[in-house]
């Protein structure tokens, strides 16, 4: 048996084999990361088929998506820190096994209750996996070369968000809704074998585990995300007995405030080292990704409603309108990744937020019943430029100065911010759509369309389109705020091959 490869210290001090190449390991993890992010959006297209096949109602059917997103978002702070404690490779592999087996469970179940339960387990597996991908990048790529790696991570996150509806439509139309889950099984097996062989076992940082912080963060996140996610269903009123949506959201915010106070007080191994936020770029990067995640979530719903309701397109045809955005983003992301390592972070992100605001304004201006398809495809392609200039630069800049012992915690915070912002975007756009539909006198027709009845009558297609167009001013406003925000980015300070550190 040959002797093990000697270890070499990376610029950040992580011991790795001398012949270790980080790119194959990242590619192995990206396969699983792509799979779990596609499941964020793929089920939305299949929901009508699931409702019809399992004999349930629309409200219960929505929980197939809601349960996954809730189980995914709530534990992210905890699972990020768990990667620091037990090793990102170990936690990632455990999460991948859970996610893959839960996917098979989803595809084989014959009841709506069983499917929702399986989706909860699936979300927990995804929560274990997601922070570890960013943590491995932070701990294995030199800071001065991390932009290209984060470009791949960002492109994966962005493209998965966009192709989920397309893939879902194709699978539902050709094979049945079960296959949106079963297809994960062979992919999960391949991802496990590759990650087992290629991802390094990194040193762990074992200290006391903040059990009080775990309890406070889990409770606060659950109340906040559940309230935002389900508020529209309960008309922002009473859920059960004395519990109302505002009370749940307010209680969640209060518990999270107690969590932050506890993190500032605890002396040994806090769940979220608040010192991370002393780095201006980490703080701005988190707000930036929140704006992006909220905006993408909030633009997709009115656009899909317009495409299917006012134009009468099938889910697959409607989802294909996102293809120009995905293609442009895939083409540009590698080039943007190289620029991230060479230029001030504000330069690329200003372009990203500015083109996003223009693209959304261009798109909402064309949302009319008779608009030619090419006039919708052009702003979508421009939005692909925006995504390429936002996902990778924001993630690379936010994580560039993370201390190695807190890489998982930082990744957990970043991904929690992204997921909670998506819930906020979903809740905000649902409320805004309802308001604009009411203003155009279409409340009844809108309700019937949201319940999957198909295209709207020709007489209401124009006011319906106008309501969807007016709703898109929300992401426009968010992107404009982003332009101002990223002007405050600092240029990372490189010292040789390392970076300036912030105290955790």
C-alpha positions in Angstrom: 0.0 0.0 0.0 1.4 3.4 -0.9 2.1 5.9 1.7 -0.6 8.6 2.2 0.1 11.9 0.4 1.9 14.5 2.6 -0.2 17.3 3.9 0.4 20.9 2.9 -1.0 23.9 4.7 -3.2 26.1 2.6 -2.8 29.9 2.8 -5.5 29.9 5.4 -3.9 27.1 7.4 -6.1 24.1 6.4 -4.2 20.9 6.1 -4.8 19.1 2.7 -2.9 16.5 0.7 -0.1 18.0 -1.3 -1.7 16.8 -4.6 -5.2 17.9 -3.7 -7.2 19.7 -6.4 -10.2 21.6 -5.1 -12.2 21.8 -8.3 -13.2 18.1 -8.6 -14.5 18.2 -5.0 -16.5 21.3 -5.7 -18.0 19.8 -8.8 -19.0 16.7 -6.9 -20.8 18.7 -4.2 -22.5 21.0 -6.8 -24.4 18.0 -8.2 -26.2 17.5 -4.9 -26.5 21.2 -4.4 -28.2 21.6 -7.7 -30.6 18.8 -7.0 -31.9 20.2 -3.7 -32.3 23.7 -5.1 -34.3 22.5 -8.1 -36.7 20.9 -5.5 -37.3 24.5 -4.3 -39.3 25.2 -7.4 -40.0 22.0 -9.4 -43.0 21.0 -7.3 -44.9 24.2 -8.0 -45.5 23.1 -11.6 -46.6 19.6 -10.5 -49.0 20.7 -7.8 -52.2 20.6 -9.9 -51.4 17.0 -11.0 -50.6 16.0 -7.5 -53.9 17.4 -6.2 -55.9 15.6 -8.9 -54.1 12.3 -8.5 -54.1 12.1 -4.7 -57.6 13.5 -4.4 -56.9 16.4 -2.1 -57.8 20.1 -2.2 -55.7 23.1 -3.3 -54.9 24.3 0.3 -53.5 20.9 1.3 -51.7 20.5 -1.9 -49.8 23.7 -1.4 -48.3 22.1 1.7 -46.2 19.8 -0.5 -44.1 22.9 -1.3 -44.5 24.7 2.0 -43.5 21.8 4.1 -40.2 21.4 2.2 -39.3 25.1 2.3 -40.1 25.3 6.0 -38.0 22.3 6.9 -35.2 23.6 4.7 -35.1 27.1 6.0 -35.5 26.6 9.8 -32.4 24.5 10.6 -29.9 26.3 8.4 -28.2 28.2 11.2 -27.8 25.0 13.1 -26.6 22.8 10.3 -24.0 25.4 9.3 -22.4 25.3 12.7 -22.8 21.5 12.7 -20.5 21.4 9.7 -17.8 23.2 11.7 -18.2 20.8 14.6 -18.5 17.4 12.7 -16.8 18.2 9.4 -18.6 19.5 6.3 -18.0 16.3 4.3 -19.6 14.1 7.0 -22.6 16.4 7.4 -23.0 16.8 3.6 -23.0 13.0 3.0 -25.5 12.4 5.8 -27.8 15.1 4.4 -27.4 13.6 0.9 -28.5 10.1 2.0 -31.5 11.6 3.9 -32.5 13.7 0.9 -32.2 10.8 -1.6 -34.1 8.3 0.4 -36.8 10.9 1.1 -37.0 11.5 -2.6 -37.8 7.9 -3.2 -40.4 8.0 -0.4 -42.0 11.0 -2.2 -42.2 9.1 -5.5 -43.7 5.9 -4.0 -46.2 7.4 -1.6 -49.9 7.2 -2.5 -51.3 9.7 0.0 -51.1 13.4 0.5 -50.2 13.0 4.2 -47.3 10.6 3.3 -46.1 13.0 0.6 -46.0 16.0 2.9 -44.2 14.0 5.6 -41.6 12.8 3.1 -41.1 16.4 2.0 -40.4 17.5 5.5 -37.6 14.8 5.7 -36.4 15.9 2.3 -36.1 19.5 3.5 -34.1 18.5 6.6 -31.7 16.6 4.3 -31.3 19.7 2.1 -30.7 21.9 5.2 -27.8 19.6 6.2 -26.2 19.8 2.7 -26.5 23.4 1.7 -24.1 25.3 4.1 -21.4 22.6 3.6 -20.9 23.5 -0.1 -20.0 27.1 0.7 -17.9 26.0 3.7 -15.8 23.7 1.6 -15.2 26.5 -0.9 -14.2 28.9 1.9 -11.8 26.3 3.4 -10.2 24.8 0.3 -9.8 27.7 -2.2 -7.3 30.5 -1.5 -9.2 33.7 -0.9 -7.6 35.4 -3.9 -9.0 32.7 -6.2 -12.3 32.1 -4.5 -14.3 34.1 -7.0 -14.3 31.5 -9.8 -15.4 28.8 -7.3 -18.2 31.0 -6.0 -19.2 31.7 -9.6 -19.9 28.0 -10.0 -21.8 28.0 -6.7 -23.7 31.1 -7.6 -24.5 29.9 -11.2 -25.7 26.6 -9.8 -28.0 28.4 -7.3 -29.3 30.8 -9.9 -29.8 28.3 -12.7 -31.5 25.7 -10.4 -34.0 28.4 -9.4 -34.8 29.0 -13.0 -34.8 25.5 -14.5 -36.9 23.9 -11.8 -40.2 24.9 -13.4 -39.0 23.9 -16.9 -37.8 20.5 -15.7 -41.0 20.0 -13.6 -43.2 20.8 -16.6 -41.4 18.3 -18.9 -41.4 15.5 -16.3 -45.1 16.0 -15.4 -46.2 16.1 -19.1 -44.2 13.1 -20.1 -43.8 10.7 -17.2 -46.0 11.8 -14.3 -45.5 13.9 -11.1 -43.9 11.0 -9.3 -40.8 11.3 -11.5 -39.9 14.8 -10.3 -38.9 13.0 -7.1 -37.7 9.6 -8.4 -35.2 11.2 -10.8 -33.3 12.4 -7.7 -32.4 8.8 -6.7 -29.8 8.0 -9.4 -28.5 11.5 -9.2 -28.2 11.2 -5.4 -26.3 7.9 -5.7 -23.8 9.4 -8.2 -23.4 12.6 -6.1 -22.7 10.4 -3.0 -20.0 8.3 -4.7 -18.3 11.4 -6.1 -18.4 13.3 -2.8 -17.1 10.3 -0.9 -14.1 10.0 -3.2 -13.3 13.6 -4.0 -14.3 15.8 -1.0 -11.5 16.1 1.6 -12.0 15.4 5.3 -11.3 18.8 6.8 -10.2 19.5 10.4 -13.1 20.0 12.8 -13.5 22.6 15.5 -15.1 20.8 18.4 -16.2 23.0 21.3 -19.3 23.2 23.4 -22.6 23.2 21.3 -24.9 26.1 22.1 -28.1 24.2 22.9 -29.9 27.3 24.1 -29.1 29.0 20.8 -30.3 26.0 18.9 -33.6 26.0 20.6 -34.1 29.8 20.2 -33.1 29.9 16.6 -35.2 26.9 15.6 -38.3 28.3 17.4 -37.8 31.9 16.1 -37.2 30.8 12.5 -40.1 28.4 12.5 -42.6 31.1 13.7 -41.2 33.7 11.3 -41.0 31.6 8.2 -44.3 29.8 8.9 -46.1 33.1 9.4 -44.7 34.7 6.3 -45.2 31.6 4.2 -48.7 30.9 5.2 -50.0 34.4 6.0 -51.8 34.9 2.7 -53.7 31.6 3.1 -55.1 32.8 6.4 -55.8 36.3 5.1 -53.2 37.5 7.6 -55.7 36.8 10.4 -56.4 33.9 12.8 -54.7 30.5 12.3 -56.2 28.6 15.2 -57.7 29.7 18.5 -55.8 32.8 19.8 -52.9 32.3 17.4 -52.9 34.8 14.5 -50.4 35.4 11.7 -49.3 38.8 13.1 -48.8 37.2 16.5 -46.8 34.3 15.1 -44.5 36.7 13.1 -44.1 39.1 16.0 -43.4 36.2 18.3 -40.8 34.8 15.9 -39.1 38.2 15.7 -39.1 38.5 19.5 -37.5 35.1 19.9 -34.9 35.8 17.2 -34.1 39.1 19.1 -33.6 37.0 22.3 -31.4 34.7 20.2 -29.2 37.6 19.1 -28.9 38.8 22.7 -27.9 35.3 23.8 -25.3 35.1 21.1 -23.8 38.3 22.3 -23.7 37.1 25.9 -22.5 33.5 25.4 -18.7 33.2 25.8 -18.0 29.8 24.3 -18.8 28.7 20.8 -21.9 30.7 19.9 -24.1 29.3 17.2 -23.7 32.5 15.1 -20.4 34.4 15.9 -21.7 37.9 15.8 -18.1 39.1 15.1 -18.7 38.0 11.5 -20.9 41.0 11.0 -18.0 43.4 11.9 -16.8 42.6 8.3 -18.7 45.2 6.2 -18.7 43.0 3.1 -20.2 40.0 5.0 -23.1 42.2 6.2 -23.7 43.9 2.9 -23.4 40.6 1.0 -26.2 39.1 3.2 -28.5 42.0 2.6 -27.6 41.9 -1.1 -28.5 38.2 -1.5 -31.7 38.8 0.5 -32.7 41.4 -2.1 -31.9 39.1 -5.0 -33.7 36.1 -3.5 -36.7 38.1 -2.6 -36.9 39.7 -6.1 -36.5 36.4 -8.0 -39.2 34.8 -5.9 -41.5 37.8 -6.3 -41.1 38.2 -10.1 -41.7 34.5 -11.0 -45.2 34.3 -9.5 -46.9 37.2 -11.4 -45.0 36.3 -14.6 -46.2 32.7 -14.5 -49.7 33.8 -13.7 -49.6 36.1 -16.7 -48.2 33.5 -19.1 -50.7 30.8 -18.1 -53.7 33.1 -17.3 -53.5 35.8 -19.9 -51.7 33.9 -22.7 -53.2 30.4 -22.1 -49.8 28.7 -22.2 -49.1 25.3 -20.6 -46.8 25.2 -17.5 -44.0 23.9 -19.7 -44.5 26.6 -22.3 -44.6 29.3 -19.6 -41.5 28.0 -17.9 -39.6 28.0 -21.2 -39.8 31.8 -21.2 -37.2 31.6 -18.4 -34.8 29.7 -20.7 -33.1 32.9 -22.1 -32.2 34.0 -18.6 -30.8 30.6 -17.6 -28.7 30.3 -20.8 -27.2 33.8 -20.6 -26.4 33.2 -17.0 -24.6 29.9 -17.7 -22.5 31.4 -20.5 -21.5 34.5 -18.5 -20.9 33.1 -15.0 -17.4 31.7 -15.7 -16.2 35.0 -17.1 -17.8 36.9 -14.2 -16.1 34.5 -11.8 -12.7 35.4 -13.1 -13.5 39.1 -12.8 -14.6 38.7 -9.2 -11.0 37.9 -8.2 -9.5 40.9 -10.1 -11.8 43.9 -9.6 -13.6 45.8 -6.8 -16.8 43.9 -5.8 -18.9 47.0 -6.2 -18.1 47.2 -9.9 -19.8 43.9 -10.9 -22.6 44.1 -8.4 -23.6 47.6 -9.5 -23.9 46.3 -13.0 -25.9 43.3 -11.8 -28.5 45.3 -9.7 -28.7 48.1 -12.4 -29.4 45.7 -15.3 -31.8 43.8 -13.1 -33.9 46.9 -12.4 -33.9 47.8 -16.1 -34.8 44.3 -17.1 -37.7 44.1 -14.7 -39.0 47.5 -15.9 -38.7 46.4 -19.5 -40.5 43.1 -18.7 -43.4 44.7 -16.9 -43.8 47.2 -19.7 -44.4 44.3 -22.1 -46.8 42.3 -20.0 -49.9 42.5 -22.2 -52.1 39.8 -23.8 -50.8 40.3 -27.3 -47.1 40.9 -26.7 -44.9 38.9 -29.1 -42.8 36.2 -27.4 -39.5 37.8 -28.5 -40.3 41.0 -26.7 -40.5 39.0 -23.5 -37.4 37.0 -24.2 -35.2 40.0 -24.6 -35.6 41.4 -21.0 -35.4 37.8 -19.7 -32.0 37.5 -21.5 -30.9 40.8 -19.9 -32.0 39.4 -16.5 -29.6 36.5 -17.1 -26.8 39.1 -17.3 -28.0 40.5 -14.0 -28.0 37.1 -12.3 -24.5 36.3 -13.5 -23.3 39.6 -12.0 -25.0 39.0 -8.7 -25.0 35.4 -7.4 -21.3 34.7 -7.6 -19.9 38.2 -6.7 -22.2 38.5 -3.7 -21.4 35.1 -2.3 -17.6 35.4 -3.0 -17.4 38.9 -1.4 -19.5 37.9 1.6 -17.4 34.8 2.5 -13.9 35.9 1.4 -12.9 37.1 4.9 -14.6 34.4 6.9 -12.4 32.8 9.6 -11.9 29.1 8.9 -13.4 28.0 12.2 -16.6 29.9 11.4 -16.9 29.0 7.7 -19.9 26.7 8.3 -21.6 29.3 10.6 -21.1 32.0 8.0 -22.5 29.8 5.2 -25.4 28.9 7.4 -26.2 32.6 8.0 -25.9 33.4 4.3 -28.2 30.6 3.2 -30.7 31.3 6.0 -30.8 34.9 4.8 -31.5 33.7 1.2 -34.2 31.3 2.2 -36.0 33.7 4.6 -35.9 36.4 2.0 -37.5 34.1 -0.5 -40.4 33.5 2.0 -40.7 37.3 2.5 -40.8 37.8 -1.3 -43.4 35.2 -1.7 -45.6 36.7 1.0 -45.1 40.3 -0.2 -45.9 39.5 -3.8 -49.0 37.5 -2.9 -50.3 40.4 -0.9 -49.5 42.8 -3.7 -51.0 40.7 -6.4 -54.2 40.4 -4.4 -54.3 44.2 -4.0 -53.7 44.9 -7.7 -56.3 42.3 -8.8 -58.8 43.9 -6.5 -58.0 47.4 -7.8 -58.7 46.0 -11.3 -61.9 44.3 -10.2 -60.7 40.8 -10.8 -60.7 39.2 -7.4 -63.1 36.4 -8.3 -61.4 35.4 -11.5 -58.0 35.5 -9.9 -59.1 33.1 -7.2 -60.4 30.6 -9.8 -57.2 30.9 -11.8 -55.0 30.3 -8.7 -57.0 27.1 -8.1 -55.8 25.7 -11.4 -58.9 26.3 -13.6 -56.8 27.3 -16.7 -56.7 30.4 -18.9 -58.9 33.3 -18.0 -61.8 34.5 -20.2 -60.7 36.9 -22.9 -62.6 39.7 -21.5 -60.5 39.9 -18.3 -57.1 39.0 -19.8 -56.1 42.7 -20.3 -56.9 43.9 -16.7 -55.4 40.7 -15.4 -52.2 41.4 -17.3 -52.1 44.9 -16.0 -52.4 43.7 -12.4 -49.5 41.3 -13.0 -47.4 44.1 -14.6 -48.1 46.5 -11.6 -47.0 43.7 -9.2 -43.5 43.6 -10.8 -42.7 47.1 -9.4 -41.8 45.3 -6.2 -38.7 43.6 -7.6 -37.8 46.8 -9.5 -37.8 48.7 -6.2 -35.7 46.0 -4.5 -33.1 46.0 -7.3 -32.8 49.8 -7.1 -32.1 49.6 -3.4 -29.4 47.0 -4.2 -27.7 49.5 -6.5 -27.2 51.9 -3.6 -26.3 49.1 -1.1 -23.4 47.7 -3.0 -21.7 51.0 -3.4 -20.6 50.5 0.2 -18.6 47.3 -0.5 -14.9 47.4 0.5 -12.1 46.0 -1.6 -10.9 42.8 0.2 -7.5 43.3 1.7 -5.1 40.5 0.5 -2.0 39.9 2.5 0.2 37.6 0.3 -2.1 34.6 -0.3 -4.3 35.2 2.7 -6.8 37.8 3.6 -7.5 40.2 6.5 -9.3 38.4 9.3 -12.2 39.5 11.4 -12.5 38.4 15.0 -15.3 35.8 15.4 
